[in-house]
């Protein structure tokens, strides 16, 4: 956040259910706004060019890579990060499935992965395995090999049983 | 061994909620307030050059710039196993991307802008970019001072050459072994360089405060080793180890890349130049590719002597490692691979030269598998070819020659308990070995591949682990260790071990990542040794606490000590069925006597483990005489693939991995290692490799051009098989396993392609393009 600080613009948006107003520089990314100005740290920076998906958040219910969106663009929007999907301080069913199935290891990709999967399930209640794979293909994970993540999403959708795996014929 | 309450159970991860809610803080998430400074590094654009002049006057003039630092400030060599590198380049740069100077500024943007104004004049030298050139008679020396470098006693650098280390293994009489053979088969295999690709890049923040105390927060696999290297490298500034502190928050993937000291030294060193202010160095994805450690490339020339019945009589392996510009860590990869380059086979006559070669490419270093993936690609491919030429089934060939418990290892020691044969049989059965499937689609060829694997921890012989264990008022406890949770589930397994000894459920045990000031010593989280080493230390700490508990209860309450045992968070007695004293009643406050005085007090356990039987000293000409490896974990793996004959594209219906890592402490976590490791390994053979141009510049330092797997690239089915021949000196019988699961991936693919198409591909990666071209040319 350099020179642009001199020409900041005030944006107003809803962040995780709360109305926020913040001054942002014109060139700063939403990821920077969230992390550096607002202290919302769950979106991570893994590549800063939209390749890895670890900065995924939702704008008006659609997942975006917050390193590819400018902070000024969310003026008037509803932004949701991982911090906003807990339900009364409890894990969402998807988070619980991630916990039950070890669908994370180092945990760095987990916030972005859960955001993408949350959007996926909101748009497609009963996805197939292939649809889950397609839906999560923009979120990189180097630890798990993805299978436990895919299974957690399918379990949350009720496509596979708790602890079970999808049978392929 | 049955009757365990927590060991062998798929206990839920103790770090799960933190990681799934965003509560887990990674190094970039830590806040340092408005005083935080940011450093941007000026890097060499040349693979080899002499630095003539650095002019940073203009950069210093920019508002917000605090300092410009060059190699002049830190003229000291350092390194893990060999002191061959500097904080910043001195008179020469030796790879593209090497750090030459740093601009420290109030904001990242100002630092970046000012860095562009630093002018460095170079005299460009012709770089040495491959091992063949580096080994030529009149090759340009990359380290003319090599003969003077300080190094561990088990390295053998060749001065006035580019050979930084040569590990020779001579077992039996190879010449005699080849004479006894009915056939001798030669071949050469090549493996390129690879990147770890942790999703979190490296980052470190250093603070040298006004009391001259240096604290470094780092994404780290090696907090204590980093503290030691910082103290050692910066000793001329008068720093003692007690003044240096490393704090390691959650780390976003390691795979070896965050072991040792790479860019972290910059934060430590730069902090000393701006006393009183924290300074942050954070690698971009691009820097993550070219200036941390890379997995080294290797050219493997091998020769195998066999009898007509398939018995291997002799093996010669010549491994030429492209170790890069600095080998302070990578030379030990070369060393470890050399000691074990026979693979898990019973071979009476072995001749191995593992050669660590300096080149003007980025520094090589540790990567999950530590050299074993690299040499096993060639060896396991070659053994398949040998079996085929002899008309012997490749699984039968392996079974016949597989190493067994008690067999003599390459350096003379005895093989530890090993269920390799059982792994071979179970894996072969699971993949339906011997049954050929034919696709309905004429474009698709189906094939199966098989390979064995092994690996030992590569550690100094005295690599140690320690643990403190503290009880709390409610009978819950905190365990302090300094090994790192890098995703594998280490914290959970440590909780399970203490839980088993103390009969306290894992959910009442907190284990977190370390601060070297508070947590006791650990060498490093590498080598797949911490379940074993740190696990032993935690078990000892728990036993120490238990013994204190029994002492207090027997002396204060007169219960016979030998009758006491722990059950369900209580002390109970075999001789007094009615006795049950909850731990929470006394583990902090002690036991009240009739007169109102107390006995006992807070229970604190300590545990230490060092493998006192290991030794790295051996005959440099043969490697005979020492005991460099504490144990080998072995296994077998098989795959079924479908190859599209037109595009070369491979799909994987099924892959199987069977491993004997002794007692399985947490089956779900182990399964996670198999699935994740296998996919990472498959990526090295199917998609990834580092590409350099003729000037030593990395062409693909990003995820667009260096493709790691996505959710679309998972095999349809990954089957894990666990065989449990317990390790006598492991906690509850466990051995290491973290790295092993990616090791067989490359040869099973190469062998399956050969099975499907009759084409042998001898260089990695084996991309769809390479297969399609090979089909066209066949």
Interface residues (C-beta under 8 A of the other chain):
Chain A: X1 X2 X3 X35 X39 X41 X42 X44 X45 X46 X47 X48 X49 X51 X52 X54 X81 X82 X83 X86 X91 X95 X98 X99 X100 X102 X104 X105 X106 X107 X108 X109 X110 X111 X114 X132 X133 X134 X136 X137 X138 X139 X140 X141 X142 X143 X144 X145 X146 X147 X148 X149 X150 X168
Chain B: X12 X13 X15 X16 X17 X18 X19 X20 X21 X22 X24 X25 X26 X28 X29 X31 X107 X108 X109 X110 X113 X196 X197 X198 X199 X200 X201 X250 X251 X252 X253 X254 X255 X284 X285 X486 X487 X488 X489 X668 X669 X671 X672 X675 X676 X677 X678 X679 X680 X702 X703 X704 X708 X709 X710 X711 X712 X713 X714 X716 X717 X718
